[in-house]
Amino acid sequence: MLRSLIATVTTVVAALSGVTAAHAAPPDASDQDKAFLVSAHQDNLTEIEGGQTAERQAESQAVKDAGSRLVKDHTALDEQVTKVAAEYGVDLPGQPSERQQAELRKFAAKSGAAFDRAWVPAQAEDHRATLVALDKEASSGSSEKVRQLARDAKPVVKEHLDLMESIQSGG
C-alpha cells in the first residue's frame, strides 16, 4: 500500500511539474519566426546607425530630424525584438548584416546635400521592404508573440515611409 501511495504521489508530482513547465515556457518559435527576429534586429541596428549618420551629416534639417526619429523609434522597436528573442532563446547578432554594413559605409562617405539625395530614397525603399516582411510575419508566423511584434511595428515603419516620401516630395 505504501508503494502504491508513493507511486501515485510520484506520478502526480511528475505530471504537475510537466504542466507547470509547459505553462512557464513560451511556445516554440518556427524557423521563420526566429529568422524574422534576427532580421528585425539587424534592420533596427542599421536604422539606428543610419539615423545617427543623418543627424551628423545631412544638410537639410528635415533629414537630420528624420534621422533622430529613426534613432528613437528603432531603439524602442529593438528593445521589444530583443526581449522576445531572449524569451525564445534566439541569439541575435551584434551588428548589421554585411550588406547593411556596406550600405552604412556608403552613406557615411557622403555629407551635405549628397547625403540627403542618397539616404532619403534608400530609406523609403528600405521601409517599403520592411513593411512587406512585417506583413509576411504577421500573417504566416507561428508564434503569436512574434506575429504581434510585427503588427505593432507596422504603424511605426509606415510613419517612417510616409516621412521619407514627404521629404522626397519637398513637404
C-alpha positions in Angstrom: 0.0 0.0 0.0 2.8 2.4 0.8 4.5 1.6 -2.5 1.2 2.3 -4.3 0.8 5.6 -2.5 4.4 6.6 -3.3 3.9 5.6 -7.0 0.7 7.7 -7.1 2.3 10.7 -5.5 5.4 10.5 -7.8 3.1 10.3 -10.8 1.1 13.3 -9.7 4.2 15.4 -8.9 5.7 14.5 -12.3 2.5 15.4 -14.1 2.2 18.7 -12.3 5.8 19.5 -12.9 5.3 19.0 -16.6 2.2 21.1 -16.7 4.0 23.9 -14.8 7.0 23.8 -17.1 4.8 23.8 -20.2 2.9 26.9 -19.0 6.1 28.7 -17.9 8.0 28.2 -21.2 7.0 30.1 -24.3 5.8 28.1 -27.2 8.4 27.2 -29.8 9.1 29.7 -32.4 9.4 28.5 -36.0 12.4 29.0 -38.2 10.5 31.8 -39.9 9.8 33.5 -36.5 13.5 33.2 -35.5 14.7 34.5 -38.9 12.3 37.4 -38.6 13.6 38.3 -35.1 17.3 38.2 -36.4 16.4 40.3 -39.5 14.3 42.8 -37.5 17.2 43.2 -35.0 19.7 43.8 -37.8 17.3 46.2 -39.5 16.9 48.1 -36.3 20.7 48.3 -35.8 21.0 49.6 -39.3 18.3 52.2 -38.9 19.8 53.4 -35.6 23.3 53.8 -37.1 21.9 55.3 -40.3 19.8 57.8 -38.3 22.9 58.8 -36.3 24.8 59.4 -39.5 21.9 61.5 -40.8 21.9 63.6 -37.6 25.6 64.4 -38.2 26.0 64.6 -42.0 22.7 65.7 -43.5 22.3 69.2 -44.9 18.6 69.5 -44.5 17.1 70.0 -41.1 14.2 67.7 -42.2 16.7 64.9 -42.9 18.5 65.5 -39.6 15.2 65.4 -37.8 14.2 62.2 -39.7 17.4 60.6 -38.6 16.7 61.5 -34.9 13.2 60.0 -35.3 14.6 56.8 -36.7 17.1 56.5 -33.9 14.4 57.0 -31.2 11.8 54.7 -32.8 14.1 51.9 -33.9 15.7 51.9 -30.5 12.3 51.3 -28.9 11.4 48.7 -31.5 14.6 46.9 -31.0 14.1 46.7 -27.2 10.9 44.7 -27.9 12.6 42.5 -30.5 15.5 41.8 -28.1 13.1 40.9 -25.3 11.1 38.5 -27.4 14.2 36.9 -28.9 15.5 36.3 -25.4 12.2 34.6 -24.4 12.7 32.2 -27.3 16.4 31.7 -26.8 17.2 33.3 -30.2 20.8 34.6 -30.4 20.9 38.0 -32.0 24.0 39.2 -33.9 25.8 42.2 -32.6 25.9 44.1 -35.8 24.0 44.6 -39.1 24.5 42.1 -42.0 27.4 42.5 -44.3 25.1 44.1 -47.0 23.7 46.5 -44.4 27.2 47.4 -43.2 28.3 48.1 -46.8 25.2 50.4 -47.2 26.1 52.2 -44.0 29.6 52.8 -45.2 28.3 54.2 -48.5 26.2 56.8 -46.6 29.0 57.5 -44.1 31.2 58.6 -47.0 28.7 61.3 -48.0 27.7 64.5 -46.4 25.5 67.5 -47.0 23.1 67.6 -50.0 24.8 64.5 -51.5 24.0 62.5 -48.3 20.4 63.8 -48.3 19.9 62.8 -52.0 21.2 59.3 -51.4 19.9 58.5 -48.0 16.2 59.6 -48.2 15.2 57.4 -51.2 17.2 54.5 -49.8 15.3 54.8 -46.6 12.0 54.9 -48.4 12.9 51.7 -50.3 14.2 50.0 -47.1 11.0 50.8 -45.2 8.8 49.5 -48.1 10.7 46.2 -47.9 10.4 46.2 -44.1 6.6 46.6 -44.5 6.5 43.5 -46.7 8.5 41.5 -44.2 6.2 42.7 -41.3 3.1 41.7 -43.3 4.6 38.2 -44.0 5.4 37.6 -40.4 2.1 38.9 -39.1 0.1 36.7 -41.5 2.1 33.5 -41.5 4.4 33.4 -38.5 3.9 30.5 -36.0 4.4 32.4 -32.7 1.5 34.8 -31.7 4.0 36.9 -29.7 6.3 37.3 -32.8 3.3 38.0 -35.0 2.1 40.7 -32.6 5.6 42.2 -32.6 5.3 42.5 -36.4 1.8 44.0 -36.2 3.0 46.5 -33.5 6.0 47.6 -35.6 4.0 48.2 -38.8 2.5 51.6 -38.0 5.9 53.0 -36.9 7.5 51.7 -40.1 4.6 53.1 -42.2 5.1 56.5 -40.5 8.8 56.4 -41.4 8.0 55.6 -45.0 5.5 58.5 -45.1 8.1 60.8 -43.6 10.7 59.9 -46.2 8.2 60.3 -49.0 7.2 63.7 -47.7 10.9 64.8 -47.6 11.3 63.5 -51.1 8.4 65.5 -52.4 9.6 68.6 -50.6 6.9 68.5 -48.0 
